[in-house]
C-alpha cells in the first residue's frame, strides 16, 4: 500500500511539472511563431496590417553576435581546401578544426585558417573604399584634360570664370589641372557659394551645409598660414583642394558606417562587405568625390559650427543610432539613442532637400521605442528540474532534459511586449508621453532646416552694403545677364522675399526657385528631348522597384508579418526603407530632373546596396573558388570585391548588373568630367 501511494505521488509531481513547463512555454509564444504556424495563410491583406499583434510579443534578435566573424557562423571567413565538404554539425566541425590544427604548415597558412575579426573586416572594407577613390581621381583627370571645355554646355561655371590663371602655381597644377573633372556642373554652384556666399537667387537651391564646411576650414587654414608664414594661397585654391579632401575623408567614414548598419540589418557580415564594395564603386560614385552635397553637411550657427558629417554618413549614422536604441534594455539608453538619431537625421536636411524624407525613419523608430518594451525574464522551471532529479525513469529523464534544454534556449531569447495591449502599461501615460515626444522630435527634425532656410533667405533678401559691393566686384570681372537677380536688387525683383513665412516660421523660396530656373514641377520634365535623361535613370529605377518588391515578399510572404506594429520593432527587414525610395522614385519620374535620381537614391538609403549584396550573396554560396574572403585578401586591392566569376556566369542578369555598376562608374565618371549630362 505505501508503495502504491508513492507511485501516485510521483505521477502527480510529474503532471504538475509538465503543467508548469507547458504554461511557461505558452508565455514565451511570439507573434512570429504563430504567423509561421498558420497553415491557412492567404497572403497579404490590408485590413490585417493595423490589427494589434496576437500574441503581443516578438523575438528581438541580437544586432551583432559576440563574434559574427567566426567560421562557425560563416565559413566564408575560414580558409579551407578547395573541394572539401562543409561540416554538417557542430561535432563534425570541431573534429574538422582539430584536424586542421594538427596539420603542419607555415605560420602564414595557420593564420589564414583562423577566424576573422572585426578590425580585419574593417580594414578590408577600407581598402575597397580607398582604391575606388584612386580610380575616380584617375578617370576624372584623364577625361577632363582630354576633352577640356570642348563639350561644355551653358551650365553655370562662374566659379572657374572668376579665377585668374597664373596667380598660383599650386592652383594651376592641382585645382585647374589635377582636380579639374571634380569641378563640373553643380560643383560650380557649391564652390561659388563657398567663396562668395549667396549673391545669386538660383544659388539658394543649393543648401549651405557643404559650402559652409569648406568655408570654415578655408578661413581657418588661411588665418593659420597668415599668422605663421605671413602669406597664404588664394581662397579659390584652398577651396578647390578642401572640397575634395573633405569629401574623401568623409566618404570613407560613410562606407565604414554603412558596414555597421548593414551588419545590424542583415546579420550577415558577408553581405555587409559586399554592400560596402558596391557603395565604393556605385554608379553615382563621382558625386561622392566631386564638390557635391552628397558629401558634407553642417549646421551653421554664426559663428559657431555645431556638427559636420557626410550627407550619406548622416543617414547611415542615424540608422546606427536608431538600431542600437531599439535593442537597448534601459529606457534612458533607448530615448537618448533615438534622440541622437533624430538630430542626425535632422542635420541631413541642411545638406539636401531630400533629407526631409528622413522624417519617415524618425517616426518609424520612435514608434518602435514608445510602443514596445523589453519583456521581463520568464521564471525558471523549478518543478521540472526537481522532478527530473528524483526520477529513475531513463526515458522520462531523456525526454524531459531535451525539453528543458529547448526551454532554456528559448527562455534566454530577448523578447519585447506591445505596450498598448499589455495590462502592465497605462494607455493614458503612453498617449501623454507620445505627445511630448512629438513636440521634441518635431523641433529636432525640422529645426535645423528651418534655421538654415531662414538664414540663407535673410542673407539674400536683406544684404549688407559689403555684400552688395561683392556683386559689383563680380560684375567687373564677367558679364552677367540683366535677368539674373542678385542680392543687390533682391527685395525689388524677388517676390518671395516679400511673402510672409509659412506658418510664420519658415521662408518659402525653394520650390519657386526650382520651378523658375530648372522647370521643376509636375510633368515639367516630360519632353521628347528629355527621353535620354529618363533612359539614364532607368537602371536605377528598375533596381529600386525590384528592391521594394523583394522587401515586400520577404516580409509578407516569407515571414508572414502582416502587422505594421510588428514591423516597427523588427529591424531585420528592408520594408521600412521602401517608403522613402517610393517617394523619391515617383518624384524623379513626375516632378524633378530625371537624371539626378541615380545619385539621389544611391546617396540617401542603404536599400539598393543591401538588395544587390543579397543577390550576389545567394549566387556565391559554398566552397568553390571565388566564394571565400581569403581569396581576395591576397589579390590586388585595386579590384572591387564583387565575386566576379560566379555572378558573371549566372546569365544575363549577372552580366547586366556588372555592366551597369562598372559601366556607370567608369563612363559616368568620365562623362561628368567632360561636361556631358551625367549629373
Steps between C-alpha positions, in 0.01 A plus 500: 500500500777757582669413172181570307463838673858595413436414135188713490683793662786474251252502214332808643837678523569422137159631397551822696849542349364442149222750564751760625737474203208499255364820655842667487548394138165659413617824661792511257300442181566791262317658211758366252446140612124524465533663158720219368272232654198639314432233240212699350712799403345674199750780445497868581168657597493872564243500786721263701801728498354735764377224735682481831741205509381175659699376690613849598874424512782450250851359504771765471811362337838625608644769273850355492597173666794458732716403202310540173819436303541143627532219248243310707242756388632562151760282330547794269767627743689172539774374269441135401619281218303540178250219450490401866139448615355728765439352848133420560494535878697645789660167595632446148623860486690461829668189366574681175660792686710269719625318192584834340699600808696176491605551139844636442548825315662836508394770741329686216294193407396449861405866533284474187304218664400712801176690541476854375454787741322832495797721415616267223164538326511875564844518339383294202203736451729802535724368220200469271402860571855631463577341164164597356592866563833440326312387189266799521788746514676336206187478283390859560853629433524316167155607378518863617841568348432314176166665423560831678207738441421375152178331616400762755139616499360833615487375859612722785882519514563826680725337760754433222442818300600735784830315553801679357753247356862543595435642846593175677717212379334259746158613382588459132649154551263350755167685483490596132671186371506199733153556653338666202245222441365539855391861430221431250127576495353567846847491654543848352200619702628358828853632447374846414277510809792381716711796388235769451188393693153547350519794263285343222140388540547162331779416747242470777394164355833362624485458875778659707619195695779393268616851395514616862720208603748589225476869584573444870801278430623743235487794741678297767781393267532850353529662843749239620724546195482879529590491865777237474649560155391853420340391170226274376362345182215672314158403642395305190807275531425404859130457418575277200729269699277491808190418295664170401694428820191535721298276270771234489529488877129474570437264209706241687314579822168444320618167359606368840174622656315316222687181593369522857143585398473218246647253749227592747220489244599175327698318776731401216856632490561376146203703376631801692839474327331461163281804571806711585674389182193588293489837675868555415435434129138612481364652176489849654847471650638816338258715704647374827839648409424807291380821664142380548278497808479122500814555704485733799232652718518759777280698732648847503418730787689822438780483584482157670508171311318232694555190290609394158461162340454337165152519352496126444682447829235709675231262383702186575617632838138579581411139419778375729375708793141394443581129463706497819228693687230254396700214654596679822348361821527821701223749428737796537744344249215447255379859527848655482598279204183583309531872572858491370384325184222756458742793521735333248213435259393862547848621405472326163229748402761777522694335218233394253126549472436125484646482850151598617383152396705358785212604725345169387775311683471729800126429538556128437764448767333728757182293464707186567655656811172625645277201420731210588662417832757227585324208668592398852678162515279191518545305828701181503327163492581384855242219524626334184858518624399340835290238325785396272747494787283254696392281207650161430321461166774537235259567216319769696830660599632508141179650363470744791861615474465557125185703558669690782799590279268627228312699766821658629616599152168667434489656847830680436365670187429871526132570448305824486139563598249726325409763759156594372352153565707412808313555831822607674510829307267799521361618168446853631865526602605367160288759315639782716862390449435471125367857478802632689742319271314619189587857599861411577545298182345772284747755633797264462398387148396828342685754713829481303315535168293796621808679634697432181216610272435824687871586534567458127187696404573787736859522378376529143197726548653730762855531370750730664682773302818290513321207334362728231853621427596139434242485221649811341846341516377184327325706229829670423667165437229343282196599304169391652151496354275774634236232570712354780375606841774578751507613861536857375141507368347198676233685696366672189514209251457183713130484588551223756712735713187702576274199565411408860666195650327164483312458831694806609811282534682417176576694181346369177741515210639157415212377282465832322871514413503138380202567273644828370851384410467121447134457395434281804129425522244230431577359152732797448777269375282292267638612166616301202852642520524377860446134412877425527491632856220258589695217337802596708306456823320184383745239644491663843121518482475130409731403786295711740174333395657154531638585845158618618332185366765281663449673836123458466527126420746439783274659760149407390552164329817346644471626859120557492526811718169654394512755779633854495564500876725195475688651206586802715711297741634243255801674350625194308306590187516770231136596474547806722740634233240464225277809562789742455611321181144505361465875563836576337422279200160662441650846545776425248255368242231766530657814651877556508778455247498127433875455456575596861310198635805274476705710741199576721413137568860384539575783746184483709441144610674163543209328324664435162837410653341231718279371218791458259718351775233240581466411132876444467512312830243247379708429191826452688425238762717195556869424495595550136770736383395862526250452783733557795628826640856372523501463121495881485730595787808409296363636172567856380302742714434717199235252382144519636377218722201385294579125479515534124501151353190351659284806438620544142418135424149537640369620166378826360394630843848471647661646189250788490569578867877520449469698179270750670707551816844509343376666179350793688800508734749528213317674217272702728802641678668589171179647354449721805861622486459580128191720555267237356153484665576245771375696799 
